[in-house]
Amino acid sequence: MTSLSSDVRAQVVQALHVAVNRPVEIGGNTQIVQDLGLDSLAVMNLILAIEDTFDISIPLNRVAEIVTVDDLVQAVESLI
């Protein structure tokens, strides 16, 4: 894992912890909606926070493909 990848992952996990707002174990295979219980508004707020953090724009069709934490990390990495 490169330092960029671990930095992206750390920031994504941090944003997820803020969005969930309760102690929870977050791994690469963690499903953002199913496992963390985020509703559509919380997911959009998460996406906006990540876009702001990394100064990127995640296309809506790409957002629909993001299921796990790894999917989100890969999407961010491909846009920076």
N, C-alpha and C positions, 0 to 999 in steps of 0.2 A: 504494500500500500504506500503510495507516495505521500509526501507531506501535504500536498494540496488536497488529496483525497481525504486524509485524516482530518485536516482543518475544516473542509466542507462538511464532513460527517459530524464533527463535534458541534459546529454551528447549527446544523439541521436538527440534531438531537436536542440541543439547547432550546431551539425554537419550539420543538415538539413538547418539551417539558413545560414551557410557558403556556402553550395552548391547552395542554391537558390539565394543568394546575392542580395536580395531585401526584404523590409519589408513584412512579410506575417504571418498570423495567422496559427499556427500549433497545431493541436489537435490529439488525439489518432486515430480518424477515418479519418484523412487526408490521401488521397491517394497520394503516393509519385510521381508517374508519372502523373496521371490525374490532380490532384489538384495543385501540385507544378510546373508542366511543366518541370521536369527534363528529359533530353534525356538519351540514353543508356550510353554514356560516363560519364555524370554527375552522374548517378546512380552507375557506377562502381567506380568512384572516391570517392563517398560517402561511398560505402562498404569498400573500401581500408582504408579510414580514420577511419572508425569505427573499423575495424579489428586492425589497429595500436593502437587506443585509448585503446581498451580492451584486446589487445594481444590474439586475437582469430582468427580462420579461419572459415568463413562462406562458407559451400559447395555450389557450383553453383546451384545444384538442389534446395537447400533451398532458395537461392536468388530469384529464379523464383517464389517461393511461397509468397514472401513478397510483399504485395500490400499497406498496410496502415502503419502508424507510429507504431501502436500497434503491428502489425506483426513483424516489425523490432525490437522493444523493446523485444518482447517475444523470438525472435531468438537469440538475444544477450544474454539475461538472461539464456537461455538454454545451452549456450556454455561457460559461465564463471563459 
